[in-house]
Amino acid sequence: MSLRTTVFTSDDDKQLIARLNNGIDLCLTRQKPYFMPFMSERKQALLVSELKKAYFDNYLFFGGYDDSERKMLGLFFDEPSTSMFPICGIEFSFRKCDRLTHRDFLGSLMSLGIERETVGDILVEDGRAVVFVKAELSDYVKSQISKVGRVGVKVDDADLSKLPQGRGVEEKTFIVSSLRLDNIVAAVCKLSREKTKTVIMSDSVCVNFEETKNVSFNLKENDVFTIRGKGKFVLKGILGTTGKGRMRISVIHYK
């Protein structure tokens, strides 16, 4: 069963695809690497599909460290290398009692007039955060930020050998009547079926990084789904059934 009953490409996606095609042309004509900005996993998946259509396979996605979520796309004429990506890590130190969040750091960066696509992952733990940005912005950010919200911070180049744990993950168990998308979204968000339908129909849900309005789509083990405002989830597995024939599932939540 398809995620969507109709194929829909937003204007934003069309612009991204046009930018990709322009980047491929520049890479080949100038015989130099071309780097596209940080992007979400959904956009990465979209561009992988477009790269296949263009028969261009000399590329890498990289976000500054292994297992990054938001990544740049590098198009290469010669051998691809992560060392060539224009990415810098900036480290913020603060008192452990000051509970700063991902949103606090993103807000401080956006207040500088920085575009979201120039900022990669933001990894936060008690007393420390590392933010990945486009390299040309590194000195500007370090010179402009001395506070995040009302909290004083020290800013320096990041030690990439010791990264914060980031958002962390949490594994939870739910009982659902089936693996339909609306059932699982209702369970993890603690919503009624009617409210769940509204959430899905409002373009707030992606499955395997593709937006969907198909409430009856059946998820499979290891499928990734995101819910706007709630985060990223993975259906880890089916643990068994209850006496009434309902399914007990395990879901990993990236907090």
C-alpha positions as CSV (number, residue, x, y, z in Angstrom):
1,M,0.0,0.0,0.0
2,S,1.3,3.4,-0.9
3,L,1.9,6.1,1.7
4,R,0.0,8.6,-0.4
5,T,-2.9,8.2,-2.8
6,T,-1.5,11.1,-4.9
7,V,2.0,12.3,-5.6
8,F,2.5,15.8,-4.3
9,T,5.7,17.9,-4.5
10,S,5.7,21.1,-2.6
11,D,7.1,24.3,-4.0
12,D,9.9,24.0,-1.4
13,D,10.7,20.5,-2.7
14,K,10.7,21.8,-6.3
15,Q,13.2,24.5,-5.4
16,L,15.4,22.0,-3.6
17,I,15.4,19.7,-6.6
18,A,16.2,22.6,-8.9
19,R,19.1,23.6,-6.6
20,L,20.4,20.0,-6.7
21,N,20.3,19.9,-10.5
22,N,22.1,23.3,-10.6
23,G,24.7,22.0,-8.2
24,I,25.4,18.9,-10.3
25,D,25.9,21.1,-13.3
26,L,28.3,23.4,-11.4
27,C,30.2,20.4,-10.0
28,L,30.8,18.9,-13.4
29,T,31.6,22.1,-15.3
30,R,33.9,23.6,-12.6
31,Q,35.3,20.2,-11.6
32,K,35.0,21.2,-8.0
33,P,32.9,20.0,-5.0
34,Y,29.5,21.6,-4.5
35,F,27.9,21.6,-1.1
36,M,24.2,22.0,-0.4
37,P,23.0,23.3,3.0
38,F,22.0,21.3,6.1
39,M,18.7,19.5,5.6
40,S,16.3,17.2,7.3
41,E,16.2,13.5,6.9
42,R,13.1,13.8,4.7
43,K,14.9,16.1,2.3
44,Q,17.9,13.8,2.3
45,A,15.7,10.9,1.2
46,L,14.1,13.1,-1.5
47,L,17.5,14.1,-2.9
48,V,18.7,10.5,-2.9
49,S,15.8,9.6,-5.2
50,E,16.6,12.6,-7.5
51,L,20.3,11.7,-7.6
52,K,19.4,8.2,-8.8
53,K,17.3,9.8,-11.6
54,A,20.2,12.0,-12.6
55,Y,22.6,9.0,-12.6
56,F,24.9,10.9,-10.2
57,D,26.5,8.7,-7.6
58,N,29.6,10.7,-6.6
59,Y,28.1,12.2,-3.4
60,L,28.1,12.1,0.4
61,F,25.8,13.3,3.1
62,F,27.6,14.5,6.2
63,G,26.7,16.6,9.2
64,G,30.0,17.0,11.0
65,Y,30.0,13.7,12.9
66,D,28.9,10.1,12.4
67,D,25.2,9.4,12.9
68,S,24.2,13.1,12.5
69,E,20.6,13.8,11.7
70,R,20.7,17.1,9.8
71,K,23.3,16.8,7.0
72,M,24.8,18.7,4.1
73,L,25.0,17.1,0.7
74,G,28.4,17.2,-1.0
75,L,28.6,16.6,-4.8
76,F,32.1,15.7,-5.9
77,F,34.0,15.6,-9.2
78,D,36.8,13.6,-7.6
79,E,36.9,11.2,-4.7
80,P,34.3,12.2,-2.0
81,S,35.7,13.1,1.4
82,T,34.1,14.2,4.7
83,S,37.1,16.4,5.4
84,M,36.1,18.8,2.6
85,F,32.7,19.7,4.1
86,P,32.5,23.3,5.2
87,I,31.2,22.4,8.7
88,C,32.4,23.6,12.1
89,G,31.4,22.5,15.6
90,I,30.9,25.2,18.3
91,E,30.9,24.3,22.0
92,F,28.8,26.2,24.6
93,S,29.6,25.7,28.3
94,F,27.3,26.7,31.1
95,R,26.3,25.7,34.6
96,K,24.8,22.3,34.9
97,C,21.9,23.7,37.0
98,D,20.8,25.8,34.0
99,R,18.6,23.5,32.0
100,L,19.1,24.8,28.5
101,T,17.4,22.9,25.6
102,H,17.7,22.4,21.9
103,R,15.1,25.1,21.4
104,D,17.0,27.6,23.5
105,F,20.1,27.3,21.4
106,L,18.2,27.3,18.1
107,G,16.4,30.5,19.2
108,S,19.6,32.3,20.0
109,L,21.1,31.4,16.6
110,M,17.9,32.4,14.7
111,S,18.0,35.8,16.6
112,L,21.3,36.5,14.9
113,G,19.5,36.4,11.5
114,I,21.0,33.0,10.6
115,E,19.0,30.9,8.3
116,R,17.9,27.4,9.5
117,E,19.6,25.7,6.6
118,T,23.1,26.9,7.9
119,V,22.6,25.1,11.2
120,G,23.0,21.3,11.6
121,D,22.5,19.2,14.7
122,I,22.3,20.7,18.2
123,L,23.5,18.3,20.8
124,V,22.8,19.2,24.4
125,E,23.7,17.7,27.8
126,D,23.9,19.1,31.3
127,G,26.4,22.0,31.2
128,R,27.4,21.6,27.6
129,A,26.2,21.8,24.1
130,V,27.7,21.4,20.6
131,V,26.2,23.1,17.6
132,F,27.2,22.3,14.0
133,V,27.1,25.3,11.6
134,K,28.3,26.2,8.2
135,A,32.0,27.0,8.6
136,E,31.8,30.6,7.3
137,L,29.5,31.5,10.2
138,S,31.6,30.0,13.0
139,D,33.5,33.2,14.0
140,Y,30.4,35.3,13.8
141,V,28.5,33.0,16.1
142,K,31.3,32.8,18.6
143,S,31.7,36.6,18.7
144,Q,27.9,37.3,19.0
145,I,26.6,34.9,21.6
146,S,27.5,35.3,25.3
147,K,24.0,34.3,26.6
148,V,21.5,31.7,25.6
149,G,18.2,33.1,26.9
150,R,19.2,34.5,30.3
151,V,22.0,32.0,30.9
152,G,25.6,33.1,30.4
153,V,27.6,30.7,28.2
154,K,31.3,30.3,27.3
155,V,31.8,29.7,23.6
156,D,34.7,27.9,21.9
157,D,35.6,25.5,19.1
158,A,34.1,22.1,19.9
159,D,36.0,19.0,21.0
160,L,34.5,16.6,18.5
161,S,36.1,13.5,20.2
162,K,33.7,14.0,23.1
163,L,30.2,14.9,21.8
164,P,27.2,15.4,24.1
165,Q,24.7,12.5,24.0
166,G,22.2,14.7,22.3
167,R,18.5,14.2,22.8
168,G,18.8,10.6,23.9
169,V,16.3,7.9,23.3
170,E,13.5,6.2,25.3
171,E,11.9,2.9,24.6
172,K,8.2,2.6,25.4
173,T,5.6,-0.2,25.0
174,F,2.1,0.4,23.7
175,I,-1.0,-1.7,23.1
176,V,-2.8,-1.1,19.7
177,S,-5.5,-2.9,17.8
178,S,-3.4,-2.9,14.6
179,L,-0.3,-1.4,13.0
180,R,-2.3,1.3,11.2
181,L,-0.7,4.7,11.3
182,D,-3.6,6.3,13.0
183,N,-3.6,3.7,15.8
184,I,0.1,4.1,16.5
185,V,0.1,7.9,16.4
186,A,-3.0,7.9,18.7
187,A,-1.1,5.7,21.2
188,V,2.2,7.6,21.3
189,C,0.5,11.0,21.4
190,K,-2.3,9.9,23.7
191,L,-4.9,11.4,21.3
192,S,-8.4,10.3,20.3
193,R,-8.9,8.8,16.9
194,E,-10.6,11.9,15.6
195,K,-7.8,14.2,16.8
196,T,-5.2,11.8,15.4
197,K,-6.9,12.0,12.0
198,T,-6.7,15.8,12.1
199,V,-3.0,15.6,13.0
200,I,-2.2,13.2,10.1
201,M,-4.4,15.2,7.6
202,S,-2.6,18.4,8.5
203,D,0.7,17.3,6.9
204,S,2.2,16.8,10.4
205,V,3.3,13.2,10.0
206,C,6.0,11.6,7.9
207,V,6.7,7.9,7.5
208,N,10.3,7.0,6.4
209,F,10.8,10.7,5.8
210,E,7.8,11.0,3.4
211,E,4.8,13.1,4.3
212,T,1.6,11.1,4.3
213,K,-2.1,11.7,4.9
214,N,-2.9,7.9,4.6
215,V,-4.3,7.2,8.0
216,S,-4.7,3.5,7.2
217,F,-1.1,2.9,6.2
218,N,0.3,-0.2,8.0
219,L,3.7,0.4,9.6
220,K,6.3,-2.4,9.6
221,E,9.1,-3.1,12.0
222,N,11.9,-0.5,11.8
223,D,9.7,2.0,10.0
224,V,10.6,5.6,11.1
225,F,7.8,8.1,11.7
226,T,7.9,11.7,12.8
227,I,5.2,13.8,14.3
228,R,5.5,17.5,14.2
229,G,5.9,18.8,17.7
230,K,6.4,15.4,19.2
231,G,9.7,14.2,17.6
232,K,11.0,11.1,15.8
233,F,10.0,7.5,16.5
234,V,10.9,4.0,15.3
235,L,8.6,1.0,15.5
236,K,11.2,-1.4,17.0
237,G,9.1,-4.5,17.1
238,I,6.0,-6.5,17.9
239,L,6.3,-8.0,21.3
240,G,3.2,-10.2,21.2
241,T,-0.6,-10.1,21.6
242,T,-3.0,-9.7,24.5
243,G,-5.7,-12.0,25.5
244,K,-8.1,-9.9,23.5
245,G,-6.0,-10.1,20.4
246,R,-4.5,-6.6,20.6
247,M,-0.9,-6.0,19.7
248,R,1.9,-5.1,22.1
249,I,4.5,-3.0,20.3
250,S,7.8,-1.5,21.2
251,V,8.5,2.1,20.0
252,I,11.7,4.1,20.3
253,H,11.3,7.8,20.9
254,Y,14.2,10.1,20.0
255,K,13.6,12.9,22.6
